[in-house]
Amino acid sequence: MALSKREFDSLKPKAKEYSVTDGGGLNVKVLPDGRKIWFLMYRTGKRQRKFTFGEISPTDARQQMLEAKAKLAQGVDPQA
């Protein structure tokens, strides 16, 4: 289930970085300095990959996830 704006805004930095899932392989990593970095976990063949989107809004991250998944459905690695 996708994080609500309120849930996203309430993610606070801790001593160590941590990740929270947004669903569909999309995650946000919260760093000790307070930055929130979006990334997508996906598989190509037997290999698990991580595609980092960076410090963007939840809406933009979800859009990039959809675009990446569309490429995967066509057999194209989104990072290629």
The first five atom37 places (N, CA, C, CB, O) and aatype in JSON, in Angstrom:
{
  "aatype": [12, 0, 10, 15, 11, 1, 6, 13, 3, 15, 10, 11, 14, 11, 0, 11, 6, 18, 15, 19, 16, 3, 7, 7, 7, 10, 2, 19, 11, 19, 10, 14, 3, 7, 1, 11, 9, 17, 13, 10, 12, 18, 1, 16, 7, 11, 1, 5, 1, 11, 13, 16, 13, 7, 6, 9, 15, 14, 16, 3, 0, 1, 5, 5, 12, 10, 6, 0, 11, 0, 11, 10, 0, 5, 7, 19, 3, 14, 5, 0],
  "atom_mask": [
    [1, 1, 1, 1, 1],
    [1, 1, 1, 1, 1],
    [1, 1, 1, 1, 1],
    [1, 1, 1, 1, 1],
    [1, 1, 1, 1, 1],
    [1, 1, 1, 1, 1],
    [1, 1, 1, 1, 1],
    [1, 1, 1, 1, 1],
    [1, 1, 1, 1, 1],
    [1, 1, 1, 1, 1],
    [1, 1, 1, 1, 1],
    [1, 1, 1, 1, 1],
    [1, 1, 1, 1, 1],
    [1, 1, 1, 1, 1],
    [1, 1, 1, 1, 1],
    [1, 1, 1, 1, 1],
    [1, 1, 1, 1, 1],
    [1, 1, 1, 1, 1],
    [1, 1, 1, 1, 1],
    [1, 1, 1, 1, 1],
    [1, 1, 1, 1, 1],
    [1, 1, 1, 1, 1],
    [1, 1, 1, 0, 1],
    [1, 1, 1, 0, 1],
    [1, 1, 1, 0, 1],
    [1, 1, 1, 1, 1],
    [1, 1, 1, 1, 1],
    [1, 1, 1, 1, 1],
    [1, 1, 1, 1, 1],
    [1, 1, 1, 1, 1],
    [1, 1, 1, 1, 1],
    [1, 1, 1, 1, 1],
    [1, 1, 1, 1, 1],
    [1, 1, 1, 0, 1],
    [1, 1, 1, 1, 1],
    [1, 1, 1, 1, 1],
    [1, 1, 1, 1, 1],
    [1, 1, 1, 1, 1],
    [1, 1, 1, 1, 1],
    [1, 1, 1, 1, 1],
    [1, 1, 1, 1, 1],
    [1, 1, 1, 1, 1],
    [1, 1, 1, 1, 1],
    [1, 1, 1, 1, 1],
    [1, 1, 1, 0, 1],
    [1, 1, 1, 1, 1],
    [1, 1, 1, 1, 1],
    [1, 1, 1, 1, 1],
    [1, 1, 1, 1, 1],
    [1, 1, 1, 1, 1],
    [1, 1, 1, 1, 1],
    [1, 1, 1, 1, 1],
    [1, 1, 1, 1, 1],
    [1, 1, 1, 0, 1],
    [1, 1, 1, 1, 1],
    [1, 1, 1, 1, 1],
    [1, 1, 1, 1, 1],
    [1, 1, 1, 1, 1],
    [1, 1, 1, 1, 1],
    [1, 1, 1, 1, 1],
    [1, 1, 1, 1, 1],
    [1, 1, 1, 1, 1],
    [1, 1, 1, 1, 1],
    [1, 1, 1, 1, 1],
    [1, 1, 1, 1, 1],
    [1, 1, 1, 1, 1],
    [1, 1, 1, 1, 1],
    [1, 1, 1, 1, 1],
    [1, 1, 1, 1, 1],
    [1, 1, 1, 1, 1],
    [1, 1, 1, 1, 1],
    [1, 1, 1, 1, 1],
    [1, 1, 1, 1, 1],
    [1, 1, 1, 1, 1],
    [1, 1, 1, 0, 1],
    [1, 1, 1, 1, 1],
    [1, 1, 1, 1, 1],
    [1, 1, 1, 1, 1],
    [1, 1, 1, 1, 1],
    [1, 1, 1, 1, 1]
  ],
  "atom_positions": [
    [[0.85, -1.18, 0.0], [0.0, 0.0, 0.0], [0.89, 1.24, 0.0], [-0.96, 0.0, 1.22], [1.87, 1.32, 0.74]],
    [[0.55, 2.18, -0.82], [1.35, 3.4, -0.97], [1.31, 4.24, 0.31], [0.86, 4.22, -2.16], [0.3, 4.31, 1.0]],
    [[2.44, 4.87, 0.58], [2.52, 5.79, 1.71], [1.67, 7.02, 1.42], [3.99, 6.19, 2.0], [1.68, 7.54, 0.3]],
    [[0.94, 7.47, 2.41], [0.19, 8.72, 2.25], [1.17, 9.88, 2.4], [-0.97, 8.82, 3.3], [2.3, 9.69, 2.87]],
    [[0.75, 11.05, 2.0], [1.61, 12.24, 2.16], [1.97, 12.42, 3.62], [0.9, 13.5, 1.61], [3.1, 12.75, 3.95]],
    [[1.0, 12.21, 4.47], [1.23, 12.37, 5.92], [2.26, 11.36, 6.42], [-0.1, 12.21, 6.69], [3.16, 11.72, 7.19]],
    [[2.13, 10.11, 5.99], [3.09, 9.08, 6.41], [4.49, 9.41, 5.89], [2.66, 7.69, 5.9], [5.48, 9.27, 6.62]],
    [[4.57, 9.84, 4.63], [5.87, 10.2, 4.04], [6.5, 11.36, 4.81], [5.71, 10.57, 2.55], [7.68, 11.3, 5.16]],
    [[5.72, 12.4, 5.06], [6.24, 13.57, 5.78], [6.66, 13.24, 7.2], [5.2, 14.67, 5.8], [7.52, 13.92, 7.77]],
    [[6.06, 12.2, 7.79], [6.37, 11.86, 9.17], [7.61, 10.97, 9.31], [5.19, 11.17, 9.81], [8.03, 10.67, 10.43]],
    [[8.2, 10.55, 8.2], [9.42, 9.74, 8.26], [10.58, 10.61, 8.76], [9.76, 9.11, 6.87], [11.0, 11.54, 8.07]],
    [[11.07, 10.3, 9.93], [12.12, 11.1, 10.57], [13.45, 10.36, 10.53], [11.74, 11.44, 12.02], [13.48, 9.13, 10.58]],
    [[14.55, 11.1, 10.46], [15.86, 10.45, 10.47], [16.14, 9.76, 11.8], [16.96, 11.47, 10.16], [15.68, 10.2, 12.86]],
    [[16.91, 8.69, 11.71], [17.36, 7.96, 12.9], [18.88, 7.89, 12.84], [16.72, 6.52, 12.98], [19.49, 8.39, 11.89]],
    [[19.49, 7.29, 13.85], [20.95, 7.18, 13.89], [21.48, 6.39, 12.69], [21.39, 6.51, 15.2], [22.56, 6.69, 12.19]],
    [[20.72, 5.39, 12.24], [21.11, 4.59, 11.08], [20.05, 4.75, 10.0], [21.31, 3.09, 11.46], [18.87, 4.96, 10.3]],
    [[20.46, 4.63, 8.74], [19.49, 4.72, 7.65], [18.52, 3.54, 7.73], [20.21, 4.74, 6.28], [18.86, 2.47, 8.24]],
    [[17.31, 3.76, 7.23], [16.31, 2.7, 7.17], [15.45, 2.91, 5.94], [15.44, 2.68, 8.46], [15.39, 4.0, 5.38]],
    [[14.78, 1.84, 5.52], [13.94, 1.89, 4.33], [12.5, 1.55, 4.69], [14.46, 0.93, 3.25], [12.24, 0.77, 5.61]],
    [[11.58, 2.17, 3.94], [10.15, 1.92, 4.1], [9.6, 1.62, 2.71], [9.41, 3.14, 4.78], [9.91, 2.33, 1.75]],
    [[8.78, 0.57, 2.62], [8.23, 0.21, 1.32], [7.0, 1.04, 0.99], [7.87, -1.28, 1.29], [6.21, 1.41, 1.86]],
    [[6.86, 1.33, -0.3], [5.69, 2.06, -0.81], [4.82, 1.12, -1.64], [6.13, 3.29, -1.65], [3.74, 1.5, -2.08]],
    [[5.29, -0.11, -1.84], [4.54, -1.09, -2.62], [5.09, -1.25, -4.02], [0.0, 0.0, 0.0], [5.65, -0.32, -4.6]],
    [[4.93, -2.45, -4.56], [5.35, -2.72, -5.92], [6.85, -2.68, -6.15], [0.0, 0.0, 0.0], [7.3, -2.5, -7.28]],
    [[7.62, -2.86, -5.09], [9.08, -2.81, -5.21], [9.67, -1.43, -4.98], [0.0, 0.0, 0.0], [10.89, -1.27, -4.93]],
    [[8.8, -0.42, -4.86], [9.26, 0.95, -4.62], [9.49, 1.16, -3.13], [8.24, 1.99, -5.18], [8.65, 0.79, -2.31]],
    [[10.63, 1.75, -2.8], [11.01, 1.99, -1.41], [11.59, 3.38, -1.26], [12.02, 0.93, -0.92], [12.06, 3.98, -2.23]],
    [[11.53, 3.89, -0.03], [12.19, 5.15, 0.27], [13.18, 4.89, 1.41], [11.15, 6.27, 0.66], [12.83, 4.29, 2.43]],
    [[14.41, 5.34, 1.21], [15.46, 5.2, 2.22], [15.59, 6.53, 2.93], [16.82, 4.74, 1.59], [15.77, 7.57, 2.29]],
    [[15.51, 6.5, 4.27], [15.65, 7.72, 5.07], [17.05, 7.7, 5.68], [14.54, 7.81, 6.19], [17.41, 6.79, 6.42]],
    [[17.83, 8.71, 5.34], [19.21, 8.8, 5.8], [19.31, 9.57, 7.11], [20.09, 9.46, 4.73], [18.41, 10.36, 7.43]],
    [[20.38, 9.36, 7.88], [20.53, 10.06, 9.15], [20.5, 11.59, 9.02], [21.82, 9.65, 9.8], [20.14, 12.28, 9.98]],
    [[20.88, 12.12, 7.86], [20.85, 13.58, 7.68], [19.47, 14.09, 7.27], [21.88, 13.99, 6.62], [19.28, 15.29, 7.06]],
    [[18.48, 13.18, 7.15], [17.11, 13.57, 6.86], [16.7, 13.45, 5.4], [0.0, 0.0, 0.0], [15.52, 13.6, 5.08]],
    [[17.66, 13.19, 4.51], [17.3, 13.04, 3.09], [16.49, 11.76, 2.9], [18.57, 13.01, 2.2], [16.68, 10.77, 3.61]],
    [[15.58, 11.81, 1.92], [14.73, 10.66, 1.59], [14.98, 10.3, 0.13], [13.21, 10.97, 1.86], [14.64, 11.06, -0.78]],
    [[15.58, 9.13, -0.08], [16.0, 8.68, -1.4], [15.09, 7.54, -1.85], [17.49, 8.24, -1.38], [14.96, 6.52, -1.16]],
    [[14.47, 7.71, -3.01], [13.58, 6.68, -3.56], [14.37, 5.69, -4.4], [12.46, 7.33, -4.4], [15.3, 6.07, -5.11]],
    [[13.99, 4.4, -4.33], [14.61, 3.39, -5.18], [13.62, 2.26, -5.45], [15.88, 2.84, -4.52], [12.68, 2.02, -4.7]],
    [[13.87, 1.57, -6.56], [13.04, 0.44, -6.99], [13.88, -0.82, -6.96], [12.45, 0.69, -8.4], [14.97, -0.86, -7.53]],
    [[13.38, -1.86, -6.32], [14.02, -3.17, -6.33], [13.29, -4.01, -7.38], [13.98, -3.86, -4.91], [12.06, -4.09, -7.38]],
    [[14.06, -4.64, -8.29], [13.46, -5.45, -9.34], [14.42, -6.56, -9.74], [13.08, -4.58, -10.57], [15.58, -6.56, -9.34]],
    [[13.93, -7.49, -10.53], [14.75, -8.6, -10.99], [14.86, -8.57, -12.51], [14.16, -9.95, -10.53], [13.91, -8.27, -13.22]],
    [[16.05, -8.9, -12.98], [16.27, -9.17, -14.4], [16.89, -10.56, -14.44], [17.19, -8.07, -15.1], [18.04, -10.75, -14.02]],
    [[16.14, -11.51, -14.94], [16.6, -12.89, -14.89], [16.65, -13.34, -13.44], [0.0, 0.0, 0.0], [15.67, -13.23, -12.71]],
    [[17.79, -13.84, -13.04], [17.95, -14.28, -11.65], [18.6, -13.22, -10.77], [18.79, -15.55, -11.6], [18.8, -13.42, -9.58]],
    [[18.92, -12.1, -11.37], [19.67, -11.05, -10.66], [18.74, -9.98, -10.09], [20.68, -10.41, -11.6], [17.9, -9.44, -10.8]],
    [[18.9, -9.69, -8.8], [18.13, -8.6, -8.19], [18.9, -7.3, -8.38], [17.87, -8.88, -6.67], [20.11, -7.25, -8.17]],
    [[18.18, -6.25, -8.77], [18.8, -4.96, -9.05], [18.12, -3.87, -8.25], [18.74, -4.63, -10.56], [17.0, -4.03, -7.77]],
    [[18.82, -2.77, -8.11], [18.3, -1.6, -7.39], [18.46, -0.39, -8.3], [19.04, -1.39, -6.01], [19.57, -0.08, -8.75]],
    [[17.35, 0.29, -8.58], [17.34, 1.46, -9.45], [17.02, 2.67, -8.56], [16.3, 1.31, -10.64], [15.9, 2.78, -8.07]],
    [[17.98, 3.55, -8.36], [17.81, 4.7, -7.48], [17.27, 5.89, -8.28], [19.14, 5.08, -6.81], [17.82, 6.27, -9.31]],
    [[16.18, 6.46, -7.78], [15.56, 7.63, -8.42], [16.06, 8.93, -7.8], [14.04, 7.55, -8.31], [16.05, 9.97, -8.45]],
    [[16.48, 8.88, -6.56], [17.0, 10.07, -5.89], [15.98, 10.74, -4.99], [0.0, 0.0, 0.0], [14.98, 10.15, -4.6]],
    [[16.28, 11.97, -4.69], [15.48, 12.77, -3.76], [14.39, 13.5, -4.54], [16.38, 13.78, -2.97], [14.56, 14.65, -4.93]],
    [[13.27, 12.81, -4.75], [12.16, 13.37, -5.52], [10.87, 13.19, -4.73], [12.06, 12.7, -6.92], [10.86, 12.55, -3.68]],
    [[9.79, 13.75, -5.23], [8.5, 13.65, -4.53], [7.95, 12.23, -4.67], [7.49, 14.68, -5.1], [8.32, 11.5, -5.59]],
    [[7.07, 11.84, -3.75], [6.45, 10.52, -3.86], [5.71, 10.34, -5.19], [5.48, 10.3, -2.7], [5.75, 9.26, -5.78]],
    [[5.04, 11.37, -5.66], [4.32, 11.3, -6.93], [5.28, 11.03, -8.09], [3.53, 12.6, -7.18], [5.0, 10.18, -8.93]],
    [[6.39, 11.75, -8.12], [7.39, 11.55, -9.18], [8.02, 10.16, -9.09], [8.47, 12.63, -9.11], [8.28, 9.53, -10.11]],
    [[8.27, 9.69, -7.87], [8.86, 8.36, -7.68], [7.92, 7.29, -8.2], [9.19, 8.11, -6.2], [8.35, 6.34, -8.86]],
    [[6.64, 7.43, -7.92], [5.66, 6.44, -8.39], [5.57, 6.46, -9.92], [4.27, 6.7, -7.77], [5.43, 5.4, -10.54]],
    [[5.64, 7.63, -10.51], [5.6, 7.74, -11.97], [6.84, 7.08, -12.59], [5.52, 9.22, -12.41], [6.73, 6.35, -13.58]],
    [[8.0, 7.33, -11.99], [9.23, 6.7, -12.51], [9.18, 5.19, -12.34], [10.46, 7.27, -11.78], [9.69, 4.46, -13.19]],
    [[8.56, 4.72, -11.25], [8.41, 3.28, -11.05], [7.56, 2.68, -12.17], [7.77, 2.98, -9.66], [7.91, 1.64, -12.72]],
    [[6.45, 3.34, -12.51], [5.58, 2.84, -13.58], [6.33, 2.8, -14.92], [4.33, 3.73, -13.71], [6.19, 1.84, -15.68]],
    [[7.12, 3.82, -15.2], [7.9, 3.86, -16.44], [8.94, 2.74, -16.46], [8.6, 5.23, -16.6], [9.14, 2.09, -17.49]],
    [[9.6, 2.51, -15.32], [10.61, 1.45, -15.23], [9.95, 0.08, -15.41], [11.35, 1.52, -13.88], [10.5, -0.78, -16.09]],
    [[8.79, -0.11, -14.8], [8.1, -1.4, -14.91], [7.6, -1.63, -16.33], [6.93, -1.47, -13.92], [7.55, -2.77, -16.78]],
    [[7.23, -0.57, -17.04], [6.81, -0.71, -18.44], [7.99, -1.2, -19.28], [6.28, 0.64, -18.99], [7.82, -2.04, -20.16]],
    [[9.18, -0.68, -19.01], [10.37, -1.14, -19.73], [10.66, -2.6, -19.4], [11.59, -0.26, -19.37], [11.01, -3.38, -20.29]],
    [[10.53, -2.96, -18.12], [10.76, -4.35, -17.72], [9.79, -5.29, -18.43], [10.62, -4.5, -16.2], [10.17, -6.38, -18.83]],
    [[8.54, -4.86, -18.58], [7.53, -5.68, -19.25], [7.9, -5.91, -20.72], [6.15, -5.02, -19.15], [7.49, -6.91, -21.31]],
    [[8.65, -4.99, -21.29], [9.11, -5.12, -22.68], [10.43, -5.88, -22.77], [9.26, -3.74, -23.32], [10.98, -6.07, -23.86]],
    [[10.94, -6.31, -21.6], [12.2, -7.05, -21.58], [13.43, -6.17, -21.57], [0.0, 0.0, 0.0], [14.54, -6.63, -21.85]],
    [[13.24, -4.88, -21.26], [14.35, -3.92, -21.25], [14.69, -3.56, -19.81], [13.98, -2.63, -22.07], [13.81, -3.24, -19.02]],
    [[15.98, -3.62, -19.47], [16.42, -3.2, -18.14], [16.31, -1.68, -18.08], [17.9, -3.68, -17.85], [16.91, -1.0, -18.9]],
    [[15.56, -1.13, -17.12], [15.37, 0.33, -17.06], [16.65, 1.12, -16.81], [14.38, 0.66, -15.98], [16.68, 2.32, -17.05]],
    [[17.69, 0.46, -16.35], [18.95, 1.16, -16.11], [19.89, 1.09, -17.31], [19.64, 0.58, -14.89], [20.97, 1.68, -17.3]],
    [[19.48, 0.37, -18.35], [20.35, 0.2, -19.52], [20.35, 1.45, -20.39], [19.91, -1.0, -20.36], [21.03, 1.48, -21.41]]
  ]
}
